[in-house]
């Protein structure tokens, strides 16, 4: 199986995005976006609904083609699909699985696609399914699983081949508190081993505690990037939490208190 440490000293930059532009017809979803993520980093990609986060992540994993710009995964263009994608573990925002399969069958399918050696794959799978408490659902059709358990299946499939880069789009959705805690610990451990993580979430408290750096996008453009402390210094008047910074740079802070007061007054 792939070891996260393998080759990371040769290529410190996990993701390099330059001038990324993505359009849906006349609508520009991502507009000249640039950022990079290094090994050992948990990079939080944050933004309001419709900001372009999921579109960006889909380009990074080769699901969408950009109108302009370049994306490299450990120095390999994402257009070189096999070489780039084999280094990625991806959990999409909307989990799409083969509902007619059981988790057991789906994991066997995933392991075969990744060309994993059977003994090592089974050993890792046993640990992951035990950690996320879905062993009892191993032979239940995926269609019959709850949203949270489907999310666990997607997470385990993304982790199974021990990728160097994890791209996680709202991975905590539907997870119980125990599984959420385990996933966050695994993310931190992954970067301590030399891997990299891009993590998208709407939960500002999680991003503030978990992420090494954050990139905040709004209307497809980068409007703030750095550590939380760096953003506090860069964003005038943003001295509080990451949530306060986020609302300010995405121009959403105006009128919040008035709206809350109006609602409280009935």
Secondary structure, DSSP 8 states (H G I E B T S, - for coil): ---TTTTTTT--EEEEEEEEEEEETTEEEEEEEEEEEETT-EEEEE-STTSSHHHHHHHHTTSS--SEEEEEETTEETTSHHHHHTTEEEE-SS----TTSBHHHHHHHHHHHTT--HHHHHHHHHHHHHHTT-GGGTTSBGGGS-HHHHHHHHHHHHHTT--SEEEEESTTTT--HHHHHHHHHHHHHHHHTT-EEEEE-S-HHHHHHH-SEEEEEETTEEEEEE-HHHHHHHSTT--S-HHHHHHHHTT--TTHHHHHHHHHT-
